[in-house]
Amino acid sequence: MRAETPSQKIIGGVFGLEPGVSTPATSQAFLTETCLLLATARSAFRLLERHLQPRRVWLPSYLCAVMLEAFEQTPIRFYAMDEHLRPADGGWLCEIRPGDVVVFIDYFGFTFWGEHGREARRSGAWVVEDACQAMLNDRFSEHSHYVITSPRKFVGVPDGGVLLAAAGADLPPCELPAPSAEWWLGALAAAQLRGEFDRHGGDRAWFPLFQQAEAASPCEPTSMSELSSLLLRHSINYDAVTRRRRENYRVLASELKHLAMFPDLPSHVTPLGFPIRILDRDRTRHILFGGDIYPPVHWPLAGAVPAVFTASHQLSDEIMTLPCDQRYGVGEMQRMVDCLKAAKPVAASVP
């Protein structure tokens, strides 16, 4: 692996471990007295399945495939999403029965499912809000019984998934075991080495460790580490994180509005990243790799979601997420814009 200096800053990838410095407390909707701290978000879904014991679970046709692993006992039904990541209208709402679980995803921090959530709740279903990409929004949906977030997508902790119970819903009563020490130490090492890389340069030994930890992430309900819990509660200025992410998003939106999935940023949204949609996504993405810019794809669907959901599969082929998180400033955003413009991507035509 090649050695690098800190001036050669890469954009994207796993977060480095938070420094552990005490910061002034700021409010955060995802940490309350009515939450459980787990090792991963997928283990929160598994725990909730065991607690609610639904007859069926309804999932959107655009999702991260690992979510499917969480439901080991419950039949899965998909409902269609349109090209704007809004639930498609149709008869599926009429098929919801009392005791079903309906999962809605806040894509990239944006929430477009309010009316469908209201209808699902009126039908007697449990409404679960997947806020893994919306953890730092200043509010969650009023229609949700449960909210699940994933801190590792927003800040530098080695593990973490949060299950939040809204008013009128009970948390599962349980004693959570610790996750595998081997897995957790690998995740910690990846975060530590990435932090050292960002500060001092060096090789990229953190990357294969991160890949190994991701592949082995526990689905069985296990507890969040004390280290992650302390960092989340005492070491992160969430106001500053939100402010920087929103500022970076606006920089990208001002330059790349013609490619943006969501050119406008509502005041309550703290974005995961800046999703764009282009016809030559894979070619463009590899050009960005050459400039040490690593936009992830949210998400590949082949083999996970039936091909009949054509809008979701088309979106999966064309979307990628430009990083705009708090590790970066205007300079990195402009560097990304310049590299992207040089690649001359072809904007997707969205009806």
Buried (B, 14 or more C-beta within 10 A) or exposed (E): EEEBEEEEBBBBBBBBBBEEEEBEEEEBBBBEEEBBBBBBBBBBBBBBBEBBEBEBBBBBBBBBEBBBEBBEEBEEBBBBBBBBBBBBEEEBBEEBEEBBBBBBBBBBBBBBBEEBBBBBBEBEBBBBBBBBBBBBBEEBBEBBBBBBBBBBBBBBBBBBBBBBBBEEBEBBEEEBEEBBEEBBEBBBBBBBBBBBBBEEBBEBBBBEBBEBBBEEBBBBBBBBBEBBBBBBEEBBBBBEBBEBBBBBBBBBBEBBEEBBBBEEBEEEBBBBBBBBBBEBBEEBBEBBEEBBBBBBBBBEBEEBBEEEBEBBBBBBBBBBBBBBBBBBEEEBBEBBBEBBEEBEBEBBEEE
